[in-house]
Amino acid sequence: EPVVDLPGVGKNLADHPMLYVTWKTKPEVDLDALGPRIQLTLRYTAEGSDLENDMIVYMMAVASDRPERGGLRESPVGIQMNLCINLAKGKGEVKLKSGDYREQPYLDYNYLTEEEDRRRFRDGIKMLVDLENHPDMAAIIDERLCPLDSELDSEESMNAWMSRDVTTGHHISCTNKMGPEEDNLAVVDQSGRVHGADGIRVVDASIMPECVRANINVTVMTMAERIADMIAVGR
């Protein structure tokens, strides 16, 4: 029997879903294995979106001329652009499979179930693919490896490719949402205290009501410091 029945526990799962566009570079292009992996980013608002700065692009070298990396051989590939939705409409969930805490939980990211997320991804991928026609880009790339032209032929083919290749941005959060007790999905109050329970607080990425439009580590540390101050003064 649950001590406190809070329907929002495990719901509202947010992340930064990500897709990749990858190009093979020309043989004469040097892929610097020792340089910063990510050297260029772009944050922008998707056309027609009501959410500001809801998209981000990372550009990186995805392989190097160095034959050994951590004991794994990796062939030179080229460059890659990662497209992320910083504020996705679709929400997932995480829940227990059984009463055995050692069993892996059930996790459903629920990516791309909202048409607005699919539309923003389609528009962003088209923008990145168009960049290969720029003279500076064309000078270093040999061919596009992913997505294939056939996967860009239509809205349906793009949706199929996106559903197959979409992956996590490693910013899973928001499953113990902060909010007032009147909010059916809220789990904790502004001090991290669990609604309806005494002596228990949650202070991690799960208490964010919405995933921030950035890496989440600084936000989590800031929340922890703030709530630590509240605990220190008895709030």
C-alpha positions in Angstrom: 0.0 0.0 0.0 1.4 3.4 -0.9 2.1 5.8 2.0 1.0 8.8 -0.1 -0.8 8.4 -3.4 0.6 11.0 -5.8 -0.4 10.3 -9.4 2.3 12.6 -10.7 5.2 10.4 -9.6 7.0 9.2 -12.7 4.8 11.2 -15.0 5.7 14.4 -17.0 9.1 12.9 -18.1 11.0 15.5 -20.1 14.2 15.3 -22.1 16.0 16.9 -25.0 15.3 14.5 -27.9 18.1 14.5 -30.5 18.7 13.6 -34.1 21.9 13.5 -36.0 23.0 14.6 -39.5 26.3 13.0 -40.4 28.7 13.6 -43.3 31.8 11.8 -44.5 34.6 14.3 -44.9 37.1 14.5 -47.8 40.4 12.6 -47.3 42.4 15.8 -46.9 40.3 17.1 -44.1 42.1 16.7 -40.7 39.9 15.5 -37.9 41.5 16.8 -34.7 41.3 14.1 -32.1 42.7 16.2 -29.3 40.6 19.4 -29.9 37.3 20.1 -28.2 34.6 17.7 -29.5 32.0 20.5 -29.7 33.3 23.7 -31.2 30.2 25.3 -32.6 26.6 25.6 -31.5 23.4 27.3 -32.6 20.4 28.1 -30.5 17.3 29.3 -32.3 13.5 29.5 -32.2 11.7 27.2 -34.7 9.7 29.0 -37.3 6.0 29.1 -36.2 6.9 28.0 -32.6 5.4 29.8 -29.6 8.4 28.7 -27.5 11.5 30.9 -27.6 14.9 29.3 -28.1 13.3 25.9 -28.4 15.9 24.3 -30.7 19.7 23.8 -30.5 22.4 22.5 -32.8 25.8 21.1 -31.9 28.4 20.6 -34.5 31.3 18.2 -33.9 33.8 15.8 -35.3 32.4 12.3 -34.7 35.7 10.3 -35.3 39.4 10.9 -35.6 42.4 9.9 -37.5 43.7 8.2 -34.3 43.2 4.4 -34.8 42.7 3.5 -31.1 40.2 5.2 -28.8 39.8 3.5 -25.4 40.6 0.1 -26.9 38.0 0.4 -29.6 38.9 0.9 -33.2 37.0 3.7 -34.8 37.2 4.5 -38.5 37.3 8.1 -39.5 33.8 9.3 -40.4 33.7 13.0 -40.5 31.5 15.7 -39.0 28.1 15.6 -37.4 25.4 18.0 -36.5 23.1 17.2 -33.5 19.7 18.7 -33.6 17.9 18.9 -30.2 14.4 20.1 -29.2 15.0 22.1 -26.1 11.3 22.2 -25.2 9.5 19.1 -26.4 5.7 18.9 -26.3 5.6 15.2 -25.8 6.0 13.8 -22.2 7.0 10.3 -21.1 6.9 8.4 -17.9 8.9 6.0 -15.7 7.4 3.5 -13.4 8.2 0.3 -11.5 7.7 -3.1 -13.1 7.3 -4.8 -9.7 7.9 -4.5 -6.0 11.5 -5.5 -6.4 13.6 -2.4 -6.4 16.4 -4.3 -8.1 14.4 -4.8 -11.3 15.0 -2.2 -14.0 12.0 0.2 -14.2 9.7 0.7 -17.2 10.8 3.8 -19.1 8.9 5.4 -22.0 10.4 8.5 -23.5 7.3 9.0 -25.7 9.4 10.8 -28.3 7.7 12.4 -31.4 4.1 11.6 -30.4 3.3 15.2 -30.8 3.0 16.6 -34.4 4.6 19.9 -33.3 7.7 18.0 -32.2 7.9 16.2 -35.5 7.3 19.4 -37.5 10.1 21.2 -35.7 12.5 18.3 -36.2 11.6 18.1 -39.9 12.2 21.9 -40.4 15.5 21.7 -38.5 16.8 18.7 -40.4 16.0 20.4 -43.7 17.9 23.5 -42.6 21.0 21.4 -41.7 20.9 19.4 -44.9 20.7 22.7 -46.9 23.9 23.8 -45.2 25.8 21.2 -47.3 25.3 23.4 -50.3 27.2 26.3 -48.8 30.6 26.6 -50.4 32.5 26.4 -47.1 30.7 23.2 -46.2 30.9 21.7 -49.6 34.7 22.2 -49.5 35.1 19.7 -46.7 32.4 17.1 -47.1 32.4 14.1 -49.4 28.9 12.7 -48.9 26.0 12.7 -46.4 25.8 9.4 -44.6 22.6 10.1 -42.6 19.8 10.7 -43.3 19.7 9.3 -46.8 18.0 11.3 -49.6 15.3 8.6 -49.7 14.6 9.4 -46.1 14.0 13.0 -46.9 11.7 12.5 -49.9 8.4 13.1 -48.0 7.0 14.0 -44.7 6.1 10.3 -44.1 9.6 9.1 -44.9 11.1 11.8 -42.7 8.8 10.8 -39.8 9.8 7.1 -40.2 13.5 8.0 -40.1 13.1 10.3 -37.1 11.1 7.7 -35.2 13.8 5.1 -35.8 16.9 7.4 -35.1 15.7 9.7 -32.4 17.7 9.4 -29.2 18.1 10.9 -25.8 19.9 14.2 -25.1 20.7 12.7 -21.6 18.7 15.3 -19.8 15.8 13.1 -18.4 14.0 15.2 -15.8 10.6 16.4 -14.4 9.1 13.2 -13.1 8.6 14.6 -9.6 7.3 17.9 -10.6 7.4 20.9 -8.3 4.1 22.7 -7.9 1.1 23.5 -5.6 -1.0 20.6 -4.1 -3.9 21.6 -6.4 -1.8 20.5 -9.4 -2.6 16.8 -9.9 0.9 16.1 -11.3 2.8 18.0 -8.6 4.9 15.9 -6.2 6.9 18.4 -4.2 6.5 22.0 -3.0 9.0 24.9 -3.5 11.1 23.5 -0.7 11.3 20.1 -2.2 9.0 18.6 0.4 6.8 15.8 -0.8 3.1 16.7 -0.7 1.3 14.7 2.0 4.4 13.3 3.6 6.6 14.3 6.5 10.4 14.3 6.7 11.1 13.6 3.0 12.3 15.9 0.3 13.4 15.4 -3.3 16.1 17.6 -4.7 17.3 16.6 -8.2 16.4 17.0 -11.9 13.1 15.3 -11.4 11.5 18.3 -9.5 11.8 20.7 -12.4 8.3 21.4 -13.8 9.8 21.7 -17.3 13.2 20.8 -18.7 15.4 23.8 -18.9 16.7 25.0 -22.3 20.3 24.1 -21.5 22.3 21.3 -19.9 20.7 20.6 -16.6 23.7 20.3 -14.2 23.9 23.9 -13.2 20.2 24.1 -12.7 20.3 21.1 -10.4 23.2 22.5 -8.4 21.3 25.8 -8.0 18.2 24.1 -6.8 20.2 22.0 -4.3 21.9 25.1 -2.9 18.6 27.0 -2.6 16.8 24.1 -0.9 19.8 23.5 1.4 19.5 27.1 2.5 15.8 26.5 3.2 16.6 23.4 5.3 19.2 25.4 7.2 16.6 27.9 8.4 13.9 25.4 9.0 11.7 26.0 6.0 
